């Protein structure tokens, strides 16, 4: 555990950002400058852009104490998103805490492809965000598609509390439905035009290799995908045909080395129009699959 830092001499925002960045960099954090900026913005309850535009502002004594607490938490490994209680994803900011996985930028690839496909669909669209967590995927879709009805499902009642808060924050409470469900078990009788999912896909070996900030803080059940990381894909693709309308499609986020295996799973479950999408780093990131 990193030693506790004190920033009792901080006067200006600029000094704070520089001093926090130094402390985090010395402790080996990958994005010390961004982390410092987000912590300062959180303490002030400002947007990042406002902080950058007013770097000569002076902190109050109370704010210095809050800075000390937040930096100490970060040095102990707690993710910045859990410290600030929020994470930007796609076009919105989502509330997050230790009850849910922190949304990643890579997952925006899934949302973008789903929106592209939805643009070619006629009439109302029904969407399932399976294993919704914070609701980032499904709520992003609901924000962009006024003709969509969206179901957010998760096995975790605590995760659904976070998703419900985000739906309320985004003014979407009346347009989405939250269902506690172990994969499809609680969705009997429902069918969808699109099933979107970012299931747990980290293998046993992968869990051991995760950075401590992820392994020790983010929900284990949202990360671990069985010994080979593929358990959820087997179950999802096996049951998805029963929950898809004619012409429906499933899009699933995958680990960067799982495309071949997940395509084989999908094919073995009757899907014969299967595509792989890459993320901005050129790594396999999303599988889309249709039947027929």
N, C-alpha and C positions, 0 to 999 in steps of 0.2 A: 504494500500500500504506500502510495506516495506521501511524503510529509505534507503537513498542513501549511498553507501559505497565508500570510496576512498582508493586506494591502491598506494599512492604516494611513499611509502617506499619500494615497491617491487624491489628486485634486481635480484634474480635468478628465473628460472622457478619453481624450487622446492618450494621456498618461496611463489611464486604466487599461485601455486596449493593449498598449505596448507592454505593460507590466504583466498582464494576464497571459498574453501571447508568449512572452519569455518563459513564464513558469510552466505553461503547458508544453511548450517546445522542449524544454529541458527534461520533462517527464516522458517524452516520447510520443505525444499525441500527434495524429496525422494531420489534423487541420486546426492548429492552434489559433491562427488569426481569425478564422471564421467562428470558432468556438468562443473566442473572446468577444467578438462583435455580438453574437447572439446572447451571451450572458449579460452584457451591458444593456442591450436593447430590452431584455427581459426585466432587469432591475428597474429600468426607467419606464417600462411599459410603453415603449416607443417602437416604431418600425425601424428596421435596419437603416433605411435610407435617411431617416431623420437623424439617427446617431452620426452617420458619416458626414452629414451637413452641419452638425453642431458640435464638432470635436473639442471646442474650447469651453463647453459648458462645465460647470462645477458641480460635483456630487455633494449631497448632504451627508451628514454623519450617519444617518439611518441607512442611506443607500450604500455607503461604504461597508457597513455591517452586512448588508444583504449580498454585496459583491463577495465579501469574505466567505460567507456561507456557500454561495453558489460555486465559487472556485474550488473550495474544499471538496464539495460533492463531486465536481468534475475530476479532480485529482485522485479521488477514490474510485474512479472508473464509471460513475453514473453517466449515461448518455445525455448529451445536451438537450435532446428533445424531451426527456423525462424531467430535467431540471426546469426547463421553460414551460413544459406542459403543452407544447404544440409543435407541429411539423408541417412545413409547406409541402404540398403534393399537387401536381398538375396545376390548376389555377386557383386553388383554395388553401386555406390553412386549417388543419385538423387538430382537435384536442387529442392528446395521447398521454398515457401513463403506463405504469408497469403491467396493467391488465391486457395490453395489446402490443403487437409487434409494431415497430416504428416503420411507417411507409417509406419505401425507397424510390429513388428516381428511376431505377430500372423498370419498376412496375408501371410507370407511365407509358411504356411501350405497349403494354396490354391495353390500357385505356385508349390510346390513340388508334390502335388497330380496331378495337371494338367500335369506336365512333365511326371509323371509316366504313366498316361493314354495315353498321346501323344506318348510315346515310343512304344505302341502297335498298333498304327495306321500306315497304309501303305500309301506311296506317300505323296503328298503335303498336308499340314494341314492349314485350315482357322480358325482363332481365332478372336473373338470379346472380347475386354476389355470394358465392358459396364459401363459407369460412371468412366472413367479412372483416373480423377484427375491428379496427377503428371505423370501418365503413368507407375508407378512402376510395376504393374502386367503384363501388355501386353508387355512392353519393356523387362522385365526379360525373358518372354517366347521367344521373338524374338532373344534375345542374345543366348539362349540355343538351339533353334530349327532353323537350317538353312533352313529347308524345310517348314517353316511356313510363311504365310502371315497374318499380324496382323492389325486389325482395332481398333483404339482408339477412342471411342466416349464419349462425355460429353455434357451436356446441357450448360455448362459454357464456353464461348469463352476464358475467362481469364485462366481457368484451362488448356484448350488446348494449350495456349501459353506456359505454363510451360511444358506440355508433349512434345511439339514440341522442346523446348530447350533441354530436356533430350534425345529425339531421336537423335538430332544432336550431343550432347555430346558423345553418345554411338555409333555413326557412323551408325545409323539405319534409317536415313531419307528416303532412297530409298526403304526400306523394310516394312515400316508401312504407314498406311493411317489414317489421322485424320479427323473426321466428327463431326460437331456440331449437336447434336441430343438430344431431350428430350426422354430418353429411346430409344424405337425403331422407333420413328416417322420419323427420318431422314435416316432410313436404309432400306427403301422399296426396295424390289427386291434382297436383299442380303441374303445369307445363309452361315452358318458356321458349322464347325465340333465341335467347342467348344465355349461356351459363358462363360466368367469368369466375376464375378462381386462382388464388395464389396459395396453394396448400403447403403444409410443412414438407420440406424436401431435403433436409440435411440428413446425411447418413450418420451411422455411429462414428466412423472415422472423422467425418466432417465436423461433427459436434465437438470432438476433442481438439480440432484444429481452429475452431472459431476464436476470434479475438475475445479477450476477457470481457470487454464492454458489452458484447452481444451475449456470450454464453452465460454470464453471471447476472445479467439484468433483464434481458427480454424473455418473454414467456417460453418455457421449454416446449410446451405443447404446440406452440405456433411455429416451432423450428424443426423438431425431430420428426423425420419421415420414415422411421423404421430403419432396420439394419443397413439396407441398401439405399435408403432415401426415396424409394418408389412406392411404398405401401399405399399412400393416399391416391396416387395416380391409378393404381390397379382398381381400387374401389370406385373412384369417381367415374372413370371411363366405362366400367362395367355397368353402372347404373344410370349414367347420363342419358342413354337413348330413351329410357322410359319417361324422362322429364323434359324432353325436347319436342317442340312442335315440328311438323314437317318443314324441312328446310332450315331447321335450327342449327346452331353452331356452338361449340364450346371452345373457349380460349383459356389456356392454363399457363401460368408462369412456371418455368423450369430452372433447374440449376444449369450452369454453363456446360456441364459434361453429361447431361441427361437426355439430349434430344433423340438420339438413336433409340434408347430404351423406351422413352415415352411414346415415340412414334410406333414402336412395335406393340406396346400395350394398347394404344388407340386402334391400331389396325386389327389386332386380335379381338377387339370388342365390337367390330363391325364398321368402324369409321374408315372410309376409303378416299376422302378428300382431306389430306393432312398437309399442313404447311408449317415451316419453322421460321420465326422472325428473330432477327438479331437486335441486340441493344446498341447503344451508341459506341460501345467499345468493340463492336464486331463479334460479340459472344452470343451464342444461342440463348434466347431468353423466353420465348413464348411459342407454344404449340397451339395452332388452331385446327379444329377437326369437325367435319360434317359427315353425316351418313347419307350416301346417295349423291 
